[in-house]
Amino acid sequence: MRSADFLANHPVFTHEEYLSARGDRRDRSPRTADSLLIRHVAAGKILHVRRGLYAAVPAGAAPGKFQVDPFLLATKLAPDAAVAYHAALQFWGKAYSVWHRFAVLTRSHLRSLSFQGSEFFGVHPRRAFDGRPDLGGGVVTEAHAGGTVRVTTFERTLVDVLDAPDLGGGWEEIWRSLEMVEYFDLAAVVARTRELGSQLAAARVGFFLEQHREALFVEDHHLKALREQAPRQPRYLDRRRESGRLVKPWNLVVPERVLNRAWAEVA
């Protein structure tokens, strides 16, 4: 494949992908490919993001001003990389606030990357999903900006951000963002939560669903399945042990601002 054709169809690509695409050429040696990449960078046709990772510069765009799509970039940071947590909500257009920090779900050891004003950092799947393929499931591939993005589903993202609220932006950001999602497959949410095996996560998810029962069409059997896994002793909603009101049957001490969604009063 000619370099021009490859670049037109690979807005962000790895060194290995470039080598593979040139596999049917006589000059397919890695040294020749490396020389071509260096020349393309010098000519302003591609950007060197980090070792082994590049982005194509569209025709007519200035290399110094062109912004690489962060979701395409995140997906290429590791072979199994997937956009996750708040970044997943942002990809789906459901994040209340725009962030420039992108969580990348991967089993690889991923060094953090700062590029064009954005930060990318790796997060390992929970141990409950060790040994399961595709980072434990709940990951889909979506066409985006001339390429493809691997990203967690709405259902996995809901469970993930409630399990790790710091990666979701805190309670107000999580609540406001999840409330922008019109529909969840609740059976998938319940199954994902139970597979996670965390009593605290089950209580958080159950509390959120119960609080949004009408809007999300939550039924008794959804809540019952989560109540079975909720903690038997009171737990704080978050690690900061913020005071609040004990909410039964979830055994969660929920801050008044979350319980009453106080931020909505000043929105």
Order of alpha helices (4+ residues) and beta strands (2+ residues): alpha-beta-alpha-alpha-beta-beta-alpha-beta-alpha-beta-beta-beta-beta-beta-alpha-alpha-alpha-alpha-alpha-alpha-beta-beta-beta-alpha
